Amino acid sequence: QVQLVESGGGLVQAGGSLRLSCAASGRTFSNYAMGWFRQAPGKEREFVAVINWSGSTTYYADSVKGRFTISRDNVKNTVYLQMNNLKPEDTAVYYCAADRTARRRFFVVQVMAIPSNYDYWGQGTQVTVSS
């Protein structure tokens, strides 16, 4: 059984930083792309960032580009989301998710931004940015 456990959320002032972590277990972590999504109250879940299985390719939503950085440690089976210059509109529950396809070759943002291409999700961690 695959488990994804997020941590690192919290309350921060606008302009501040947080680093989210997602620890994975249950299958060969290094074979799967990992994504971050977020969901604000009353809104649909939206794509934030994704990193391919090897860590060589990343994609970001336009709203976070230049402020957020996704990375992974395939020894620690952990994916990270470094969030800088946070804004109140970044307030949401953040979820990590694991790609359903091992060593996906057709790794493009148009595909990886779709939640149904992920088969395991964490429980979410709350990020609140005050103005």
C-alpha positions as CSV (number, residue, x, y, z in Angstrom):
1,Q,0.0,0.0,0.0
2,V,1.4,3.3,-1.1
3,Q,1.4,6.1,1.6
4,L,2.2,9.8,1.1
5,V,2.6,11.9,4.1
6,E,2.9,15.7,3.8
7,S,4.3,18.0,6.4
8,G,5.6,21.6,6.7
9,G,2.4,23.6,6.3
10,G,1.5,26.4,8.6
11,L,0.7,30.1,9.0
12,V,3.1,32.6,7.5
13,Q,2.9,36.3,6.6
14,A,2.9,37.5,3.1
15,G,6.4,37.5,1.7
16,G,7.4,34.7,3.9
17,S,8.6,31.2,3.0
18,L,7.6,27.6,3.8
19,R,9.0,24.2,2.7
20,L,6.6,21.3,2.3
21,S,7.7,17.8,2.4
22,C,6.0,14.6,1.2
23,A,7.4,11.3,2.4
24,A,6.5,8.3,0.3
25,S,6.5,4.6,1.0
26,G,5.0,1.4,-0.5
27,R,6.6,1.3,-4.0
28,T,9.7,2.3,-5.7
29,F,9.6,6.0,-5.3
30,S,12.3,6.8,-7.9
31,N,10.2,5.3,-10.7
32,Y,7.4,7.8,-10.4
33,A,6.8,11.5,-11.1
34,M,5.5,13.4,-8.1
35,G,3.2,16.4,-8.2
36,W,1.9,19.1,-5.8
37,F,-1.7,20.3,-6.1
38,R,-3.7,22.7,-3.9
39,Q,-7.3,23.4,-3.1
40,A,-8.6,26.6,-1.6
41,P,-12.1,26.7,0.0
42,G,-14.8,26.7,-2.5
43,K,-12.4,26.1,-5.4
44,E,-11.4,23.1,-7.4
45,R,-8.1,21.3,-6.9
46,E,-5.4,23.0,-9.0
47,F,-2.0,21.9,-10.3
48,V,1.0,23.6,-8.6
49,A,4.2,21.8,-9.7
50,V,5.5,18.4,-10.9
51,I,8.9,16.7,-11.1
52,N,9.6,13.7,-13.3
53,W,10.9,10.4,-11.9
54,S,14.6,11.2,-12.3
55,G,14.3,14.8,-11.1
56,S,15.6,16.2,-14.4
57,T,12.4,17.9,-15.5
58,T,10.0,20.2,-13.6
59,Y,6.9,22.1,-14.5
60,Y,5.0,24.8,-12.6
61,A,1.7,26.6,-12.7
62,D,2.1,30.2,-14.0
63,S,0.8,31.5,-10.7
64,V,3.8,30.1,-8.8
65,K,6.5,30.2,-11.4
66,G,9.6,31.9,-10.1
67,R,8.4,31.6,-6.4
68,F,8.1,27.9,-5.9
69,T,10.6,25.1,-6.4
70,I,9.9,21.4,-6.5
71,S,12.7,18.9,-5.8
72,R,13.1,15.3,-4.8
73,D,15.5,13.1,-2.9
74,N,15.2,9.6,-4.3
75,V,17.3,8.2,-1.4
76,K,15.0,9.7,1.2
77,N,11.9,8.9,-0.9
78,T,10.8,12.5,-0.3
79,V,9.5,15.3,-2.6
80,Y,9.7,18.9,-1.5
81,L,8.0,22.2,-2.4
82,Q,10.0,25.3,-1.4
83,M,7.6,28.2,-1.4
84,N,9.0,31.7,-1.3
85,N,7.4,35.2,-1.5
86,L,4.1,33.7,-0.4
87,K,0.9,35.6,-1.2
88,P,-2.5,35.4,0.5
89,E,-3.8,33.8,-2.7
90,D,-1.5,30.9,-2.0
91,T,-3.7,29.9,1.0
92,A,-4.9,26.4,0.5
93,V,-4.6,22.8,1.5
94,Y,-1.6,21.4,-0.4
95,Y,-1.5,17.8,-1.5
96,C,1.3,15.7,-3.0
97,A,0.4,13.0,-5.5
98,A,2.2,10.1,-7.2
99,D,2.0,9.5,-10.9
100,R,0.1,6.4,-11.9
101,T,2.6,5.5,-14.6
102,A,6.2,4.3,-13.9
103,R,9.0,6.1,-15.7
104,R,6.5,8.0,-17.8
105,R,8.0,8.9,-21.2
106,F,5.5,11.5,-22.4
107,F,6.1,13.9,-19.5
108,V,4.4,17.2,-20.5
109,V,2.7,19.7,-18.3
110,Q,-0.6,19.3,-20.2
111,V,-0.8,15.7,-19.0
112,M,0.8,16.1,-15.5
113,A,-1.6,18.9,-14.5
114,I,-4.5,16.5,-14.7
115,P,-5.3,15.0,-11.3
116,S,-6.6,11.7,-12.7
117,N,-3.1,10.9,-13.9
118,Y,-2.1,10.4,-10.3
119,D,-3.1,7.3,-8.3
120,Y,-2.1,8.1,-4.8
121,W,-2.6,11.3,-2.7
122,G,-1.5,12.5,0.6
123,Q,-3.9,13.7,3.3
124,G,-2.9,17.4,2.7
125,T,-1.3,20.1,4.7
126,Q,-2.8,23.5,5.3
127,V,-0.9,26.6,4.2
128,T,-2.3,30.0,5.3
129,V,-0.7,33.2,4.2
130,S,-1.8,36.3,6.1
131,S,-1.7,39.8,4.5
